Amino acid sequence: MNGFHRWLCQSGLWRRTLTRGLIPMALEGIDLGTELLEIGPGPGLSTDFLRQRVHSLTALEIDPALSASLRRRLAGTNVKVYEGDATQMPFEAGAFSAAVAFTMLHHMPSPALQDRLLAEVHGVLRPGGIFAGTDSKWSLQFQLIHWNDTMVVVDPATFGDRLRAAGFKDISIRENGRAFAFRARRP
């Protein structure tokens, strides 16, 4: 992640974007249950919001520095932080009532790895579990923020088919400006 992108993801502006826009857009009307998995929390701005809404939150972050920082900062709370790859999750099948991913799927280096992540999420959800989140649509601003970063844009027009191929049902994709929200259920 380039320096500007890293700064932006820790900023008050991004916190407001998440908590006032993206997270409500994705989670409106959803019961997350008691055991939530957050994939790719980065510096944890979304984690701070989510942990107040569930009994137990597990955060899976691939970046060693970010996961260590989150682990220190959230020690003694209802959050467990794991360092790991979301395409090879270290969790038991059916461990979570819900899973979320906020603007992180485009950081996966290929569509094949994005699809592997979807399959992994399906596996760690309980029957009836919900997978929800958001991602950004392509724009010049989005491209500039990701200058010299991994950025594989997820097309909302085909994302529902990709969720279906991973085994999800009751799929909903909603576009809003520069972003889209998704939700799907494991049967």
FINUDO-285599 format. One record per residue: residue in three letters; y, z, x of N, C-alpha, C, O, CB in turn. Coordinates in steps of 0.2 Angstrom, whole numbers, plus 2048, in hexadecimal, padded with zeros to 3 digits. Each point is the difference from the previous one (the first is absolute). Glycine has a CB too. Layout:
BEGIN
alaYZXYZXYZXYZXYZX
...
This chain:
BEGIN
met7FA8008048068007FC8068008048018048057F98027F2
asn80B7F68088067FF8048048077FF7FF8037FB8017F0805
gly80580E8048048068008048007F98008067FD8017FA80F
phe8027FB7F28048007FA7FB8027FA8028047FC8077F3809
his7F28057FB7FB8017FA7FE8088007FF8037FB7FD7F1806
arg80280E8057FE8088008068047FE7FE8057FC7FA7F880E
trp80E8027F88058047FE8017FF7F88018057FD8057F980E
leu7FA7FC7F28017FF7F97FA8047FC8028037FB8037F2807
cys7F580B8017FB8047FC8008078007FD8047FC7FC7F3807
gln80C80C8018018078008078027FD8028068007F77FA80A
ser80B7FB7F38078017FE8008037F97FB7FF7FC8087F780C
gly80380D7F78018027F98007FA7FB7FE8017FA80980880B
leu7FC7F17FD8007FA7FC7F97FF7FE7FE7FE7FA80C7FD80C
trp7F18057FF7F97FE7FE7FD8057FB7FC7FF7FC8037FB80F
arg80380D7F77FD8057FB8027FF7F97FC8017FC80580780E
arg8067F67F58027FF7F97FD7FA7FD7FE8007FA80D805809
thr7F47F68017FC7FA7FE7F98017FE7FE7FE7FA8097FB80D
leu7F680B7FC7F98027FE8008057FA7FD7FE7FB800801811
thr8078067F47FF8057FB8047FE7FA7FE8037FA80180680F
arg8067F37F78037FE7FA7FE7F97FD8027FE7FB808809809
gly7F37F58007FE7F97FE7F97FF8017FC7FF7FB80F7FE808
leu7F28028037FA7FE8017FA8047FE7FB7FE7FC80A7FD80E
ile7FB80C7F77FB8047FE8008017F87FA7FF7FD80780780E
pro8047FB7F28008007F97FE7FA7FD7FC8007FB80D808805
met7F97F28037FE7F97FD7F88008007FD7FD7FC80E7FE808
ala7F28078017F98008017FC8057FC7FA7FF7FE8087FD80E
leu80180A7F47FC8067FD8028017F97FD8057FD80280080E
glu8057F87F28028027F97FA8007FB7FC7FB7FF80F7FF803
gly7F480B7FB7FB8017FB7F98018037FB8007FC80C7F97FD
ile7F880880D7FA8018047FE8078018058048027FC7F1803
asp7F980D7F97FE8078027FC7FF8077FB7FD8008048077F4
leu8047FF8117FD8008077FA8048017FC80080580F7FD7FF
gly7F48087F77FA8048018028068058068018017F27F67FC
thr80380B8068018068057FF7FE8078038048047F98037F3
glu8007F480B7FF7FE8078037F98017FD7FB7FE7F880C802
leu8117F98038037FA8018007FE8088008048048087FE7F2
leu7F67F780B8017FD8078067FC8008017FB7FC7F2805805
glu8118018048057FC8027FF7FC8067FE80380580A8057F6
ile7F87F18057FF7FC8068067FE8038047FD7FC7F17FF7FE
gly80C80580C8057FE8048078037FE8057FD7FF7F57F8802
pro8068128008068037FE8068008058068017FE7F38067FC
gly8067F680C8057FF8058038078017FC8058028077F07FA
pro80480C8048038078017FF8057FB8028058008067F5807
gly7F58047F37FF8057FB8058017FA7FF8057FD7FA80080C
leu80B7F67F78058017FA7FD7FF7F98028047FC8077F780C
ser7F28017F77FD8007FA7FB8067FF7FF8027FB8027F1806
thr7FC80F8057FC8068008048067FD7FD8047FC7FC7F780E
asp80D8067F88048067FE8007FF7F88008067FD8077FB80E
phe7FA7FA7F38017FF7F87F98017FD8008037FB80A7F5807
leu7F18058007FA8007FD7FC8078007FD8027FC8027F2808
arg8028108027FD8068008028057FB7FC8057FF8037F980D
gln8068017F18028057FB7FD7FE7F98018037FB80A7FE80B
arg7F17F97FA7FE7FE7FA7F88007FF7FD7FE7FB80D7FB804
val7F380A8067F98008007FD8078048048038037FB7F07FD
his7FB80F7FE7FD8068037FF7FF8088028048047F97FE7F0
ser8027F880D7FE7FF8078027F88027FE7FC7FC7F980D804
leu80C7F68068027FA8027FE7FF8078018048048097FC7F5
thr7F27FA8087FE7FE8068037FA8028017FB7FD7F480A801
ala80E7FB8088047FB8037FC7FD8067FE80380580D8027F7
leu7F57F48047FC7FC8058057FC8038037FB7FD7F28057FD
glu80D80180D8057FD8047FD7FD8067FC80480480D8037F7
ile7F77F38077FD7FD8068048028067FD8008057FF7F67F4
asp80B80A8078048028057FF8078038018047FC8077F3800
pro7F680A80A7FE8068038078058007FF8067FE7F87F5809
ala80E8027FB8068058008028027F98028057FF8027F580C
leu7FC8017F08028027F97FB8057FD8038047FD8037F0802
ser7F480B8027FB8047FD8018078037FF8057FD7F97F1801
ala80980B8098018068038068047FE8008067FE7FA7F580C
ser80B8017F58078037FD7FF8027F98028067FE8047F280A
leu7F68047F47FF8027F97FC8068008018057FC8007F0800
arg7FA80C8087FB8058008048078027FF8057FD7F77F3806
arg80E8078028048068028058027FA8008067FE7FF7F780E
arg8047FE7F18058027FB7FE8037FA8038047FC8047F3809
leu7F38067F97FD8027FA7FA8058007FD8027FB8067F3801
ala7FC80E80A7FB8068018028057FB8058027FF7FA7FB80D
gly7FB8067F18018057FB8027FE7F98018047FC80280380E
thr7FD7F37F58027FD7F97F97FD7FD7FB8018038117FC800
asn7F58007F77FA7FD7FD7FE7F98037FD7FC7FC80680B7FA
val8007F78107FF7FA8037FC80080680180480480A7F87F7
lys7EF8008057FC7FF8068027F98038007FB7FC7F680D7FF
val80B7F880B8027FA8037FA7FE8057FE80480480F7FE7FB
tyr7F17F88007FB7FD8058037FA8038047FC7FD7F38077FC
glu8077FC80E8027FA8037FA7FB8007FB80280180D804807
gly7F97F47F57FB7FC7FF8027F97FD8067FF7FE7F380B801
asp8027F18028017FA7FD7FE7FF7F97FA8027FE8047FA80E
ala8068027F07FE7FF7F97FB7FB7FE7FD7FF7FA80E805804
thr7F37F88077FB7FB7FF7F98038027FB7FD7FF80D7FA803
gln7F880F8007FA8048028018077FF8018058047FC7F3805
met80480A7F08028077FF7FA8058017FA7FF7FF80D7FC7F8
pro7FC80B80B7FB8058027FE8057FA7FE8068018077F980B
phe7FB7FE7EE7FF8057FA7FA7FE7FD7FE7FA80080E8077FF
glu7F18047FD7FA7FF7FC8027FB7FA8058007FE7F680B806
ala8007F27FA8007FC7FA8028047FA7FE8067FF7FA7F2805
gly80D8067F88028047FA8048068018008057FC7F67F67FF
ala80D80680B8048068028068017FC8038068007F87F980B
phe8087FC7F38078007FD8017FE7F97FC7FB7FD80880380E
ser8008057F18027FE7F98047FB8008017FC7FB7FD810801
ala8067F38098057FA8008027FF8087FF8048048067FF7F0
ala7FE7F780D8027FE8068067FC7FF8017FC7FB7F480480A
val8108018008067FC8008027FD8077FE8028058068067F2
ala8007F38088027FC8078077FD7FE8017FC7FC7F3802808
phe8118057FF8077FE7FF8037FC8068018028058018087F3
thr7FF7F08068037FB8057FC8008078048008058078017F5
met7EF7FF8067FC8008067FB7FA8017FE7FF80680480E7FA
leu7FC7F07FB7FB7FB8008027FA8057FC7FE8038018067F1
his80A7FB80C8027FA8048008028078017FB8058068027F2
his7F780980B7FF8028077F97FF8037FF80080680A8087F8
met7F37F67FD7F97FE8028007F98038047FC7FD7F780B7FA
pro8027F880F8017FA8047FD7FA7FD8027FA8037FF80D807
ser7FC7F97F17FD7FA7FD7FE8017F87FF8067FE7FD7F680E
pro8047FF7F07FD8017F97F98028007FF8047FC8097F3801
ala7F48078087F98038008008088017FC8037FD8007F2808
leu80880D7FF8018088018038037FA7FE8067FE8037F880F
gln8047FF7F08028027FA7FB8017FB7FF8057FC80C7F6806
asp7F18007FD7FA8007FB7FB8058027FD8037FC8057F1802
arg7FD80D8097FB8068028038067FE7FC8057FE8007F480C
leu80A8087F68048077FE7FE8017F97FF8057FD80A7FA80C
leu7F87FB7F37FF8017F87F98027FF7FF8047FC80A7F3802
ala7F28068057F98027FF7FF8078027FC8047FD8017F0805
glu80680E8047FF8078028038057FB7FD8057FE8047F780E
val8058027F18038057FB7FB8007FA7FF8067FD80D7F7807
his7F27FD7FA7FB8007FA7FA8058027FE8047FB8057F0802
gly7FB80C8097FA8058018028078007FB8047FF8017F3808
val80A80B7FB8018078018038037F98018067FF8017F880D
leu7FF7FE7EF8028027FA7FA8027FB7FB7FD80180F7FC800
arg7F780C7FB7FB8027FB8007FB7FB8057FC7FF7FD810803
pro7F97F37FA8007FC7FA8068027FB8018057FF7F27F9802
gly8117FD7FD8068017FC8068018048058017FE7F38047FA
gly8077FC80F8068018058057FA8007FE7FA7FF7FA80D808
ile80E7FB7FA8057FB8008037FF8078008048048038007F0
phe7FE7F580D8037FE8068077FD7FE8007FB7FC7F580380B
ala8108057FC8077FD7FE8048008067FF8038058008027F0
gly8077F780B8048008058057FA7FF8017FD7FB7F780880D
thr80C7FA7FE8057FB8008007FC8067FD80280580A8057F4
asp7FB7F38078027FD8078067FB7FE8027FF7FB7F2801809
ser80E7FD8028067FC8007FE7F97FF7FB7FE80380C80A804
lys7FE7F47F67FF7F98008047FD8058058038037F97FD7F1
trp8007FA80E8047FD8068077FF7FE8027FE7FB7F47FC809
ser80F8078018077FF8008027FF8077FD8038058058037F0
leu8047F780C8028008078028078027FE8018068077F47F8
gln7FD80F7FE8028078027F980480380080380580A7FD7F3
phe7F17FF8047FA8038017FD7FD8077FD8048048007FD7F0
gln8047F880D7FE7FD8068048038067FD8028058007F47F5
leu80980B8058048038067FE80780180080280680A7F67F7
ile7F580C7FE7FE8078017FA8008057FF8058038067FF7F2
his7F67F780A7FA8008038007FC8067FB7FE8038008047F2
trp80B7FC80E8007FC8067FC80380580180680280B7F77FB
asn7EF8008067FC8028057FB8057FE7FD80380480C7FA804
asp7F68037F27FB8057FD7FA7FC7FC8017FA7FF80880F7FF
thr7F27FB8017FA7FD7FC8037FF7F98038057FD7F480080A
met8097F57F68027FF7F97FC7FB7FD8017FA80180B80A802
val7EF7FE7F97FC7FB7FC8028017F97FD8047FC7F97FB80D
val80E7FD7F48028017F97FB7FF7FB7FC7FC80080F800803
val7F48097F87FC8007FB8037FC7FA8058027FE7F5809806
asp8027F07FA8037FC7FA7FE8037F97FA8017FF8057F5808
pro80680D7F57FE8037FA7FD7FB7FB7FC8037FC80D804806
ala7F77F37FF7FD7FB7FB7F98008017FC7FE7FC80E7FB804
thr7F38088067F98008027FD8078017FA8018018087F4804
phe8028107FB7FE8078027FB8037FB7FB8038018107FF805
gly7F67FC7F37FB8027FB7F97FE8017FC8037FF80E7FD7F9
asp7F67F980A7F97FD8027FD8048057FA80180180A7F47FB
arg80080D8097FD8038067FE8077FE7FB80380380D7F7805
leu7FB80A7F47FE8067FE7FA8007FC7FB8048008118007FF
arg7F37F77FD7FA7FE7FC7FA7FF8047FB8027FF80D7F97F8
ala7F980180E7FB7FE8057FE8078047FA80080280A7F47FF
ala8008117FF7FE8068047FC8057FB7FE80580280C7FA805
gly7F67FF7F27FC8047FB8058037FB7FD8047FC7FA7FD80D
phe80F7FE7F88058047FB8007FD7F97FF7FA80080880A80A
lys7FB7FF7F18017FE7F98078027FE8038048037F07FD7FA
asp80E7FE7FD8078027FD8067FF8048038058017F68037F8
ile8077F280A8057FF8058077FE7FD8007FC7FB7F780080D
ser80E8077FB8077FE7FE8047FF8068008048057FF8037F0
ile8057F480B8057FE8058077FF7FD8007FC7FB7F77FE80C
arg80E80A7FB8067FF7FD8057FE8068018048047FC8047F2
glu8077F38098057FE8058078037FE8028007FA7F77F6809
asn80B80C8028068037FE8057FE8067FF8048067FC8057F3
gly8097F28078047FF8067FD7FE8067FC7FB80080C80C7FB
arg7F87FD80A7FD7FE8077F98038017FD7FF80580F8007FF
ala7F28057F67FA8038017FB7FF7FA8027FD7FB80480C80C
phe7F47F97FA7FB8007FA7FC8068007FF8038068017F17FA
ala7FE80E7FA7FC8068007F97FE7FD8007FB7FC80A80D802
phe7F17FC8047F97FE7FE7FD8067FE8018068027FE7F0805
arg7FC80A7F47FB8057FF7FA7FD7FE8007FB7FD80980D7FF
ala7F27FB8057F97FE7FE7FB8068008028058038007F0803
arg7F980A7F67FB8067FF7F97FE8037FE7FA7FF8098097F7
arg7F680280D7F97FF8027FC8017FA8008067FD8027FE80F
pro7FA7F87F27FB8017FA7FB8068017FD8017FB8057F3802
